[in-house]
Structure formats: structure tokens, C-alpha cells
Amino acid sequence: MSMYVIARLTFREASRRWIMWVALVFGLLFLTVFAIGFNEIHKEVISSAERTIPLQRSEMYNFMMMAGLYTVNFLSVMMAVLTSVDTLSGEINSGTIQTLITKPLRRWEIVLGKWSGFAMMLILYQALMAGGVMMIVRIIAGYTPPNAWPGLGLMIFNSLLLLSVSFMGGTFLSTLANGVLVFGLYGIAFIGGWIEQFGAFMNNPTAVRIGIICSLIFPSETLWRRAAYEMQSPMVAALGASPFTSRSVPSLLMVAYAGLYTAVALGLALRQFNRRDI
């Protein structure tokens, strides 16, 4: 019950921050722009229906949808880090965490409660943004991607991974250093994913291995590429070439590794916070 109360208070506190409302406003602006742009492209596709076959039209819709989801994934990463990066470190440095420490609460309840509050916020944000992109495509073009639910789940999973690492860093680093840590790991994973993608396309095993090593260092890009693989069109799956996925598809074992990575990061956050002298 204590953890639930902290989660609810954390969610309420996060919803009052300017960054939350700015992200929400620009998220809605993004969905508006995407809807208008996709509608214009759809009208052009319909007007040239005699020169295209249904499979080609589906490929166009899938490509546009994946472009929208790629942007949503990036926005969700920013949301996960920027809203949580000072949750523990900032409160520890300012001393406000002592208002909770002095109450009859276990320290793990504080950490898990705060984590749960931010997790609920990120899940709702992902549902709004990624679900909004899919709904726009569905309403305008009547197109639904393959494996939409697994793809959305993997995108949410990616946000929770970043949230857990942010909490871990917040137990022993300052707010600024924690932000550098999380964004640095994300940058390594991002460039590693593209190196692996190009390496697979050019049949360069060394480049592929570099990408895999980067994924082991931080598996965020692994989750996105697996989500893109799940939702890609049949033609792209057959060709194995797309700006959003590649022939080097992350395996379910790598997804499991990302789950273990998330659990370990959260476990280290609990352990470090419990041992820290506050």
C-alpha cells in the first residue's frame, strides 16, 4: 500500500512539471502534423490508384507509419530520461528525500514507488503517441500493421529500460552526470544499431559484431529494431532492407537480455539507495 501511495504521488508530481506538459503539447502537435501529412499522401495514393496495386499502397502506408513510430520512439526516450533523471539524485542533493526517509517506509518501497509512478506516465505517453500514429493510419487508410501489440509492447519496454538505468544512476551520481550516463549509453546503442544495420546489408561481419557489442553494452536500440521487425510489411521482411530494420534482426534472446538488463539496473538502484548514507 505504501508503494502504491508513493507511485500515485510521483505520478501526480510528474504531471505537474512543465516538461510533461511541453512534451504533451508537442506530442499532440506532432500527431496533428503527421495526420495532415499522411492524409495528403493518402489522397495522392488514391488518385493514382490505377497505376498502383494494393500491395504497393500497403507498403507506402507501412513506411509512413514506421517513420512516425521511429519519431515517437525517440521522443519517448527523451521523455523517459528528462522526467526521471533528477528524481533520486536531485532529491538526495536537496535533502527533500529525507521527508520520505523519516516516515515508516522501507527504502525499496520509495524506489519502486517512484519507479512505478514514472512507468505509468511513460506507458500512457507511449499509448497516446504510438497508438495515435497507428490510429491515424487506420482511420485514414484502413491499414493496420502486422503484430501491432507486440511492437507497441517492445517500444514501452524500451522506455522502461531507460527509466531503470536513470534510476540506477540517480542513486550514486549527480543529476548532470546521470543525464550524461544515460544519454551516452543511448548514443552508443544508437550508432551501434546503424553500424550493425549497414554491416548486415554489406555482408560485413566485423561491423555486425561491433553493433552486437554495442547492443550488449546497452540494448535500447535492440528493442526498437525488434519492434520495427515485428511491425514491418511482408515485402520488407522478404527483402530484408529498410531504414528501420535490417537483415540482422535482434533475436528473442536479445530481448530477454534487455529484460535482464532492466531488472539488474533496477536491482542495483534498490541496493545502492538502501546502502547510501542520506
N, C-alpha and C positions, 0 to 999 in steps of 0.2 A: 504493500500500500504506500509506503514512504517513497519508493522508487517511482510509483505512478504519479504521486503529487509533484515530485521534482520534475518529471517529464512534462507534466502539464504546465508547470510554472516556466520551464525552459522554453516550451513551445510558445507560450504567451509572451515571454520576454523577447524571443527571436522575432516574433511577428510585429513587435513594436519598433524594431530597428529600421532605420532609414534604408539600409542596404536591401532589406527584404522587400520593401515597397518599391524601391527603384528597380530591383530585379523583376518584380511582378509587372510593373508598368511597361518596362521594355520588353518583357516576355510577351505581353499582350500585343504590344506594337509589332513585335516580330511575327506573331501569328497573323496579325492583320495584313502585314506586307506579304507574307507567304500566301495567304488566301487570295489576295488580289492578283499576285503574280501567277500563281498556279491556275487561277480561273482564266487569265488571259492566254496562258499556254494551252489550256484545255480547249478554249474556243478555237484556237489556231489548229489544234489537232483535229477537232471535229470538222472544221471547214475543209480540211484536206483528207477527210476520211476515205475518199475514193482512191487516194494514192497510197494509203497505208492499210495494213492488216491489223486485226485485233491484237496480235502478239506484239507488234511494234508499238502500238499505243500503250499496252501494259508496261512495256519496257520504259517508255518515256515517263509514265506515272511513277513507276518504281524508282527511277533515277531521281526525279524531283523530290519524292518523299524521303529517300535516303539522304539527299542533300540537306533537307530540313532537319532530319534527325541527327545528322552529323553536327549541325549548329547547336541543336538542343543539348547534345552530349557535352559540348564544350561549355555552354552556359551553365549546365548542371555542375560541372567540375568547379567552375568559378564560384558558384553558389555554395557548394559543399565546403570549400576551403575558406572563403572570405567570411562566412557567417560563423564558423566554428573555431577559427584559428586562435582567437584570444579567449575562448571560453574558460579554459583552465589556467593557462599562463597569465592572462590578464587579471583574473580574479585572485590568483595567488600573489601576484606582484602588488596589487592594490590592497590586499588584505580583506576584500569582501567575502572571500571563500570562508573566512572564519565564522561568519554568521551561520553557515551551514555546519561547519565542523563542531561548533559548540552545542548543536542540537543532538538529541538522541538518534543519530543516524550513523549507519556504517558507511565507511568511505566508499566502498564498492557501490552502495546504493546511490551515492551522489554522482559518481561517474556514469553508471549505467542509466540513471535517470536523465541526466543531461544528454547523454548519447541518444537515448530513445526519443527525447523531445526534438532534437535536430533531425533524427532519422524520419520521424513523422512529417516534419516540414519538407524534407527533401523528397519523400515519396509523393506527397501532394504536388510539389512543384514539377516533378517528373511526369506525374499523371496529367497535369494540366498542359505541359508543354509538348511532350512526346505524344500523349493522347490527342492533343489538339491538332498536331500535324496530321496524324493518321485520320482523324475525324474529318478534317478539311478535304483530304484526298478522297475519302469515302463519300462525302456528301456531293462534292463537285463532279468527280469522275466515276464514282461507284467502284473504286478499286480498293481492295484490302490486301496488304502484303502477306506472304506466307509466314506462318509462325509468329504472328504479331505479339502474342502474350509472352512467349519465351524471350523474344527480342527486347520487349519493354522491361521484363524482369532483369535481364542482364544489364541494361542501362541503369536501372535503380541500384543494382548490386555494385556497379562502378562508383556511384555516388557514396554508398555506404563504406566502400573500401577507403576512399579519400577521407571520409569523415573519421574513420577509425585511426588512420595514420595521423590525422590532425590532432586527435585527442591524445595519442601516444606522445607526439612531440610536445604538446602543451604541458605535459607533466614534468618536463626537465629543461625545456628551452624557453627563451623569451618569445613574445608574440612575433616579433620580426624574424627571429631565427627560425621559428616554427613555420612561418609562411615560406621562407626560403627553402626549408627542407621539403615541404610537401610539393611546392611548385617545381623544385629541382628534380625530385623523383618523377613527377608527371612529365617534365620535359625530356628526361632520359627515356621514359617509356614511349613518348610520342615519336621522337626521332627514331628510336629503335624499331617501332612498328613500321614506319615508312621504309627504313633500310631493309627490313625483312620482306616487305611487300615488293620492292624493286628487285631484291635479290632472288625471290621466287620467280618473278617474271622473267629475269635474265638468266635463270638457272645458275646462280652464283651461290654455292653452298656456304662460303665464308660470310657473305652478307646475311644470309638466313640465320647462321649461328650467332652473329652479332645481335640480330633482332631478338632471338630467343633468349640470349643472356640478358638483354635489356628488360625483357618481359619477366625474367626471374628476379631481377632487381626490383621491379615494380610492375605488377601485372594489370595496370589500369587499361592500357591500350589493348591488351588481350581480351578483356571483357567487351570492349566496344567492337572489335573486329569479329568476335564470335556473334555478337548481336546482329551486326551487319550481315554476316554469313547466314544467319537464321532467316533474315527477312529479305534476302536478295531474290531476284527473279530467277526462274528456271534457266533462262538463256545465259544470264551472267554466271550462274552456277556451273553451266556446261562449259562456258568459255574460260572461267576461272580468272577473269580480268575485270577490275572495276576500281574506280578511285577510292571506294570504301571497303573493299575486301580484296583478297588475293588468293593465289593458289596455296599459299602457306596458311592454312586455316588453323586457328588455335583449337586444340583438342579439348574434350571434356575433362581430361586430366589437368590441363592448364586452368580450366575454370575451377576445378576442385582446389588447385594450388592457390588460386586467388581467394577462395573461401578460407583456406587455412591461413593465408597471409592476413586477411581481415581479422580472423579470430585471434591470431597471435598479437597483432598490433593492439587490439582492444584489451587483450590479456595483459600485455606489457603496460598499457596505460593504467589498468587497475592496480597492478603490482607496484609501479613506481609511485602512484598517487598515495597508495596505502603506506609506503615506506618513507615518503617525503616529510621532512620536518616543516610544518606550517605554523 
